[in-house]
Amino acid sequence: MSSAPLSHLDRLWLCEAIRLREEQSGPLEDGEINRRARLAGPSLETRIESRALQLAERDGQRAALGHWRQGARLGLLILLLLAVLTGAGLAFAALGDGQRPVNVFWALGSLLGLHLLTLFGWLLGLLLTRDAGGALGRLWLWLSERLARDAQAVQLAPALMILLRRRRLARWGLGTLVHGLWLVTLLSALAMLLAMLSTRHYSFVWETTLLGADSFVRLTQALGALPALLGFGLPDIEQIRASGASPLREDSARQAWAVWLLGVLLIYGLLPRLLLGLLCLWRWRRGVRRLRLPLDAPGNALLRERLQPPSERLGVQDAAPTALPESRAGAFAAEAEGRLLVGIELDPAYPWPPVLPAGVGNAGVLDSREQRRQLLERLAQRPAARLLLACDPRRSPDRGTLALLGELSRSAAATRVWLLPVDTDAARLDDWRAALQRLGLAEASLDWLEKGHD
């Protein structure tokens, strides 16, 4: 078992991934897991979640989730690095090398143009299409899937989007990512601007052919009004008019234009992204807390009969899967007690049961599906501390028998197989021992039940 605890979102995410996998490739082999899931709790939601988590652990989806998260963190790191470099590039594009005067409105367009275009696009997506992830969000999902490098992770990204879109959470989660990346970009641009303005002399100018000086005066004052409320100064009217003809050489004029440019970047660039990022984060956390398993989904609705049956049904309930998993033995990890002997499809002529030591129970001989089901249900409720499975080595170790041995072993703290002392050829015994070795079970005799060692 993976030691890292799963969050509420992770559990629902794995449930959706298992549902999507069964929808695409058919029902999974889940007889033993369904029995355990029915003991998880009375509600259908609890049982579906328990079943999905056990299947995810068995088939590798839980490990794939960890790999997907590693890929997501690496993808985010790459995007953050690109954001820092992009912000620095915007600052260089805005100010240049200092050899020529800086056109303040071209510089402002370089700093805020792409930001404002993508911001309006995000708002339109939020209002019209209900998809506010944007290109950056989709790029991050694509990078996460590619960097995961796990074949079992193929359903994780689609499952996450299906789960979140049911409550329209995808736009808030990806919106947090998008605004966060833009915030880093603009912070990088602001830091680079401060560094460049602190180490070089820049002269500022505005130029026009069609518009008059009054238009630029009004525009400069309108853009500087909100920054002025936070203490950012702006050039006076004479400085604005004079900057249209030629760049002013006075330090006061240079400083006034530089402070105005920084204030406009802060108010119209960083502040909207910060506020929208916090809004998306708040809506995301609030929505995740309210997220529940969709019991009306097609795959989950079909599980009701198996996990909350009106009565136990006999016989085959599901079609055979396209591929059967290899049987493996295991051990019950929780508290277990008692010692039990079980016969597996023994010859009726064989004297059974043997004389049992004190405290050892006899579970009989399993010959029918109903007997197997009853024993598994019993062990699911009261796991055995030691379980000895007696097998007739004259029979072939077929796949069905080995699967039963593996399933029974997972209902006990310790399990051994007793190959009965009957006349059989050495080749058949070798087949059994090889099969038990692949299964992960050891041989023992009846004494093991009493003494507890091989």
Helices and strands as residue ranges (DSSP letters): H 8-25, H 31-38, H 44-59, H 61-95, E 102-103, H 104-124, I 125-129, H 134-148, G 151-155, H 156-165, H 170-199, E 204-205, H 213-229, H 237-245, H 251-265, I 266-270, H 271-290, H 298-302, H 304-307, E 339-344, E 360-366, H 369-381, E 384-391, H 399-409, E 412-419, H 426-439, E 442-443, H 447-451
